[in-house]
């Protein structure tokens, strides 16, 4: 499907990746997107959150000894 979007794409966006878009569809099946979101699987975790969890797990492991 052809999508027209004017704006900044998400950091996780890359060529050939699935995306979720919100907008309107024209009669000739072109999507005019208001928003583009990078699509990822349910196991994805942002790097910032992963680092905080890893730090907390290491802290808990040290205090359990």
N, C-alpha and C positions, 0 to 999 in steps of 0.2 A: 504494500500500500504506500502511496506517495504521501509524505507529510511535509507541510510547510510550517516552519517555526522561526521566529525572529527573537533571539535572546541568547543567553548564556546556557550552554548545555551542562548537565551535572558532571562533576569530577569523574564519576565512575563510567561515564559514557565512552564507548569506543566503537569503531567500525564493526558492523556485523552482529552487534549485541542486541538482544531484545530490549525494548523500552515500553513504558506505559505512557500514553499521551492523553491529555484531556483537551477537548476542543469541539469543533464542529466539522461535519462532513459535507462537502459540496456535492451537487448533483452528479458531477463527473468523478466522484469517489476520491477526491483529494481531501486530506485531513488538515484543517487549519488549527494547529495546536496552540493552546494558551499556556500549557505546561508540559514539560517532558521530564519523566522520572526514569532513572536507570533501573532496570529489572535485575534482581538477583535471587538466588534460591533462599530457602528458609534458614539455611545454616550460616548466612552471611552475618558478620559482626564488624562494625566499624573499627578501624585500628585503634582509635583512642579508647574505646570501651574494652577491647581485648587487652591492651596494656594495663589498664586499671584492674581488671579482673585477675590477670596474671600476677600483678604486684600483691593484691589482696590474698590470693591463694598461697603465695610464697610466705607472706607474713603469718598467716594462720598456721602453715606447716611448721614454721620456726617456733611458734609459741606452744605447739602441741608436744614438743619434745621434753 
